[in-house]
Every structure is written in C-alpha cells, then in structure tokens.
Amino acid sequence: MVVKVTLEFENVAAMLAHFKTDNAETAKPGKPAKPAADPAPTPPPAASSAASTAPAPPPAAKVKTYAETPLSTMLNDCVKAQKLAEAKAVLKKYGAEKGPQLKPEDFDAVQAEVQAILDGAALG
C-alpha cells in the first residue's frame, strides 16, 4: 500500500512549527507520544455592550510571494528572448537585483513592465 501526502505551508516558519509539535498525530511508530499539555482555561467574554457593537476587523489580505506570481516565469522568458539586460533594468528600478528581492506590492507593476519587454521581443 502506498500513501501519498502533500502538505502546503504559508512559509518556512509555519512548516517548522508544524513539525516541532510532538503529539499523538505526529509521534513516530514504536515510541509513545508525549501527553499534550492541558490548555489554559479560556476566560469568559467581557459583558460589555460596547465590545459587542464594535465591528470585527477585516481579514488580513494574503500577501503574494514571488514564486506565486507569473513574474518568475516571465523573467526566465526574458533570458530565453535575450532581453535579460532590459529585465534587470526593470528590477533595479524597483530596488531589486533578483526577482525574489522585490517587494510584494511591486510585483504587479514589474510584471506589467516585463510583459511589455516580452511583447516587444515577440514583435522584433
């Protein structure tokens, strides 16, 4: 019998935190699992009417990473199209020497400029 399991994590810290836990679910066969510590009791909610009328904060927006954008593929396409110098100029304009050094808020703008370089390469 073959069992394949795929795990996805937001970042390396989340992955490490997952594998550092030692409970019955992650215990190795043949070794007894450490008993889980009793969680601290949860305090009762405050009986304040002001707290119940306050709006909940909006959920945090997920931050894109370089590997999750088509930009990494597009930069590789620039290399193939012999447009590496132009692509590096765009990265430098946004304060990066390499794609992973870009700020997440710059991904879309850089992607648009790199796409323009690739479109020009296809025409030429």
QUIRASUL-V843599 format. One record per backbone hydrogen bond with DSSP energy under -0.5 kcal/mol. NH is the residue of the N-H (numbers start at 1). CO is the residue of the C=O. Records with the same first field share a line. If there is no record, write none. Layout:
BEGIN
NH=CO + CO
END
This chain:
BEGIN
15=11
16=12
17=13
18=14
19=15
20=16
21=17
26=23
27=23
31=28
48=46
52=48
53=49
54=50
68=65
69=66
72=66 + 69
74=70
75=71
76=72
77=73
78=74
79=75
80=76
81=77
82=79
83=78
87=83
88=84
89=85
90=86
91=87
92=88
93=89
94=90 + 91
95=92
96=91
101=98
102=99
106=103
107=103 + 104
110=106
111=107
112=108
113=109
114=110
115=111
116=112
117=113
118=114
119=115
120=116
121=117
122=118
123=119
124=120
END
